[in-house]
């Protein structure tokens, strides 16, 4: 989501915190608390260097938003007054607003390496799903490969610049054991620190057959709500799931239903990938979402209390779709 923690706070006793710090930092703080113009990246980094994150008390919640037209393409040029944000059913004024384009991003590739993904056909499905996405990664972007299967979650190296190599590694992973998609999502969320100047997302590639998670569906959704990045699902469920998707009742009983909801709760998207064309379309959608986002900031009515607060974003533009996380804690 945003390039800094969801709860960016500053002590009310600023003189004790900052001491005789520079006047420009104090001016930036006054802008934040006074609902002034949004900070630039350079100003944000200056504040993060001046104010220790562990001293957080007063929260400012930031929500990343993607606005799509009827064809699923990002809509640019919207203004602050075009957006309406509600928290727990009550509309809140926007303290911060900005539109960002073409920034670098970080992707955690969370790849299913369980027994259900073994075999030549499943490996080819996985390769076909990941390859178009790898081709959208630029030199300044970063990816990290993580696999799960047999009750384990394995991180394969650090952040890297070589996406095609990561595709080859993902396809060649040894496979076996049961699947624990839910547990893997929880672990992957911890691998995404809140960077200052990069977009972030988790891309989950799986057939969706979860037969070993220790966590319940409710716990998975709760964990998804805590993730500060969208989760994009590449479901390689095959033609059987394509048939199931045709009716709502069958879709709700599908093993992919939980993954569909995870994507929705985090502001991501769900893609059923059964062909090379669908894989290319998913890759372009993910790329466009991460390269073009709006940021809405607001002051919560009370400090963080651990409870889930539902967020709803509306846009005064006919025929658009809004992608944003469903709430915050």
C-alpha positions in Angstrom: 0.0 0.0 0.0 1.4 3.3 1.0 5.2 3.9 1.2 5.2 4.2 5.0 3.4 2.6 7.9 -0.4 2.7 8.1 -0.1 4.4 11.4 2.4 7.3 11.0 2.3 9.1 14.3 4.0 12.0 16.1 4.2 12.7 19.8 2.1 15.6 20.9 5.0 16.8 23.0 7.0 17.7 19.9 9.7 19.9 21.7 10.7 16.9 23.9 10.9 14.6 20.8 12.6 16.9 18.4 14.6 19.1 20.7 16.0 22.0 18.9 15.4 20.3 15.5 15.2 22.3 12.2 12.2 24.6 11.7 11.3 23.0 8.4 10.5 19.7 10.2 8.3 21.5 12.6 6.5 23.2 9.7 5.9 19.8 8.0 4.4 18.5 11.3 2.1 21.5 11.4 1.0 20.8 7.8 0.2 17.2 8.8 -1.8 18.1 11.9 -3.4 21.0 10.1 -4.7 18.9 7.2 -2.4 20.9 4.8 -1.2 19.9 1.4 0.2 16.3 1.0 3.9 15.9 1.7 6.3 15.0 -1.1 8.4 11.9 -0.9 11.5 14.0 0.1 9.5 15.7 2.9 8.1 12.3 4.1 11.6 10.9 4.3 12.8 13.9 6.3 10.0 13.4 8.8 10.7 9.7 9.2 14.3 10.4 9.9 13.4 13.1 12.4 10.6 11.3 14.3 11.3 7.7 15.6 8.5 5.4 14.5 8.4 3.7 17.9 7.2 7.0 19.4 3.9 6.8 17.5 0.8 8.0 19.4 -1.2 10.2 17.1 -2.2 8.2 14.0 -2.6 9.3 10.4 -4.1 6.5 8.3 -3.2 6.3 4.6 -5.2 4.3 2.1 -3.9 3.5 -1.4 -6.7 3.5 -4.1 -6.9 2.3 -7.7 -9.8 3.7 -9.8 -10.7 1.7 -12.9 -12.9 2.6 -15.9 -15.4 0.2 -17.5 -12.6 -1.6 -19.3 -10.6 -2.1 -16.2 -8.0 0.6 -17.0 -6.7 3.0 -14.3 -8.3 6.4 -14.4 -6.0 9.4 -14.0 -6.5 13.1 -13.3 -9.0 12.8 -10.5 -9.0 15.5 -7.9 -9.2 15.5 -4.1 -12.9 16.6 -4.2 -13.8 13.6 -6.4 -13.1 11.2 -3.5 -15.3 10.4 -0.5 -14.0 8.3 2.3 -16.1 6.7 5.0 -14.9 5.0 8.2 -17.4 2.8 10.0 -20.2 4.4 7.9 -19.2 8.0 8.7 -17.6 10.3 6.1 -14.2 11.7 7.0 -12.5 14.7 5.6 -9.2 14.0 3.7 -6.1 15.3 5.4 -3.8 14.1 2.6 -4.3 13.5 -1.1 -1.9 12.7 -3.9 -1.7 10.9 -7.2 1.4 8.8 -8.0 2.5 7.3 -11.2 5.2 5.0 -12.5 7.0 4.4 -9.2 9.1 1.3 -8.6 7.4 -1.6 -6.8 8.2 -4.7 -4.8 6.5 -8.0 -5.4 6.5 -11.1 -3.2 5.9 -14.1 -5.4 4.2 -16.6 -3.2 4.3 -19.9 -5.1 2.5 -23.1 -4.3 5.0 -26.0 -4.1 2.7 -28.6 -2.7 1.9 -32.0 -4.1 -1.3 -30.7 -5.9 1.0 -28.5 -8.0 3.3 -31.4 -9.1 3.4 -32.8 -12.6 4.4 -31.4 -15.9 0.9 -29.9 -16.7 0.8 -27.9 -13.4 4.4 -26.7 -13.8 3.5 -25.4 -17.3 0.4 -23.7 -15.9 2.6 -22.0 -13.3 5.2 -20.9 -15.9 2.5 -19.6 -18.1 1.0 -17.6 -15.3 4.2 -16.0 -14.0 6.1 -15.3 -17.3 4.0 -12.3 -18.5 4.2 -10.8 -15.0 8.0 -11.2 -15.1 8.2 -9.3 -18.3 6.5 -6.2 -16.7 9.2 -5.9 -14.0 11.6 -3.1 -14.7 15.2 -2.7 -13.6 14.3 -0.5 -10.6 11.6 -3.0 -9.4 12.3 -5.9 -7.0 10.8 -9.3 -6.5 11.2 -12.0 -3.9 10.4 -15.7 -4.4 8.7 -17.5 -1.5 7.3 -21.1 -1.8 5.0 -23.1 0.5 4.2 -26.8 0.7 4.5 -29.7 3.0 3.8 -27.5 6.0 6.7 -25.2 5.4 7.2 -21.7 4.0 10.6 -21.1 2.3 12.1 -17.8 1.3 14.4 -18.2 -1.7 17.0 -15.4 -1.4 16.7 -11.7 -0.9 15.1 -9.1 -3.2 16.3 -9.5 -6.7 16.2 -7.8 -10.2 16.1 -10.9 -12.4 12.4 -11.9 -12.8 13.0 -14.4 -15.5 15.4 -16.3 -13.3 12.8 -16.3 -10.6 10.3 -17.8 -13.0 12.7 -20.7 -13.8 13.3 -21.2 -10.1 9.6 -21.2 -9.3 8.9 -23.8 -12.0 11.8 -26.0 -10.9 10.9 -26.1 -7.2 10.6 -29.6 -5.7 7.0 -30.3 -4.9 5.2 -32.5 -2.4 3.1 -32.6 0.7 0.0 -30.8 1.7 -1.1 -27.2 1.0 -1.4 -24.5 3.6 -2.3 -21.4 1.6 -3.6 -19.5 4.6 -0.4 -20.0 6.6 1.7 -19.0 3.7 -0.2 -15.7 3.2 0.4 -14.8 6.9 4.1 -15.5 6.6 4.4 -13.6 3.3 2.9 -10.5 4.9 5.8 -10.2 7.3 8.3 -10.1 4.4 7.0 -6.7 3.2 8.4 -3.9 5.3 6.9 -0.5 4.9 9.4 1.1 2.5 9.4 4.8 1.9 9.3 5.1 -1.8 8.1 1.8 -3.4 4.8 0.1 -4.1 4.3 -3.4 -2.7 2.1 -6.4 -3.4 1.9 -10.1 -2.8 1.2 -12.3 -5.9 -0.1 -15.7 -4.9 0.1 -18.5 -7.6 -1.8 -21.6 -6.5 -4.5 -24.0 -7.5 -6.3 -23.0 -4.2 -6.6 -26.4 -2.7 -5.9 -25.7 1.0 -5.9 -29.0 2.9 -3.5 -28.3 5.7 -3.8 -24.8 7.1 -3.8 -24.4 10.9 -5.8 -21.2 10.5 -9.5 -21.0 9.9 -11.1 -19.0 7.0 -12.0 -16.2 9.5 -8.4 -16.0 10.7 -7.2 -15.8 7.1 -9.5 -12.9 6.3 -8.4 -11.2 9.6 -4.8 -11.6 8.6 -5.5 -10.3 5.1 -7.0 -7.1 6.7 -3.8 -6.5 8.5 -1.7 -6.7 5.3 -0.6 -3.2 4.1 -0.3 -4.4 0.5 -2.7 -5.8 -2.0 -2.8 -9.5 -2.7 -3.2 -10.5 -6.3 -4.2 -14.1 -6.9 -3.2 -16.1 -10.0 -5.4 -19.1 -9.7 -4.2 -22.0 -11.9 -7.3 -24.1 -11.2 -7.7 -25.5 -14.6 -10.7 -26.0 -16.7 -12.7 -27.5 -13.9 -12.6 -24.2 -12.0 -13.4 -22.3 -15.2 -16.7 -24.3 -15.4 -17.3 -23.7 -11.7 -16.9 -20.0 -12.1 -19.9 -19.8 -14.5 -22.5 -19.8 -11.7 -22.4 -17.8 -8.4 -23.5 -20.8 -6.3 -20.7 -23.0 -7.6 -18.2 -20.2 -7.3 -19.0 -19.7 -3.6 -18.4 -23.4 -2.9 -15.1 -23.4 -4.9 -11.8 -23.9 -3.1 -10.8 -20.6 -4.7 -13.6 -18.6 -2.9 -11.4 -17.8 0.1 -8.6 -16.5 -2.2 -11.1 -14.4 -4.0 -12.1 -12.8 -0.8 -8.5 -12.3 0.4 -7.8 -10.3 -2.8 -10.9 -8.2 -2.3 -10.2 -7.4 1.3 -6.7 -6.2 0.6 -7.5 -4.1 -2.5 -6.0 -6.6 -4.9 -7.5 -8.7 -7.6 -8.4 -12.3 -8.4 -7.5 -13.9 -11.7 -8.4 -17.3 -12.9 -5.5 -18.2 -15.3 -6.3 -21.0 -17.7 -4.6 -19.6 -20.9 -1.6 -17.6 -22.0 -3.9 -14.7 -22.9 -5.5 -14.6 -19.5 -2.0 -14.6 -18.0 -1.0 -11.6 -20.1 -4.1 -9.7 -19.2 -3.5 -10.4 -15.4 0.1 -9.2 -15.7 -0.9 -5.9 -17.4 -3.7 -5.3 -14.8 -1.3 -5.8 -11.9 1.3 -3.6 -13.5 -1.1 -0.8 -14.2 -2.6 -1.0 -10.6 0.9 -0.7 -9.0 2.1 2.0 -11.3 -0.9 4.3 -10.9 -2.5 4.9 -7.5 -4.1 7.6 -5.5 -3.4 8.1 -1.8 -6.0 9.3 0.7 -5.0 10.3 4.2 -7.2 10.9 7.2 -7.0 11.4 10.9 -8.9 8.7 12.9 -11.2 9.9 15.6 -9.2 7.9 18.3 -5.8 6.3 18.6 -5.4 2.7 17.3 -7.4 0.4 19.5 -6.8 -3.0 17.9 -10.4 -3.1 16.5 -11.1 -3.4 12.8 -12.5 -0.2 11.3 -14.2 -0.6 7.9 -13.2 1.8 5.2 -15.2 2.6 2.1 -14.0 4.8 -0.7 -16.4 6.3 -3.3 -15.5 8.4 -6.4 -17.8 11.0 -8.1 -17.3 9.5 -11.5 -19.9 7.3 -13.3 -19.0 3.8 -14.3 -15.8 3.4 -12.3 -14.6 0.7 -10.0 -12.6 1.4 -6.8 -10.0 -0.9 -5.5 -8.9 -0.3 -1.9 -8.4 -2.3 1.3 -11.6 -2.9 3.3 -10.3 -1.3 6.6 -7.6 -0.9 9.1 -6.7 -1.7 12.8 
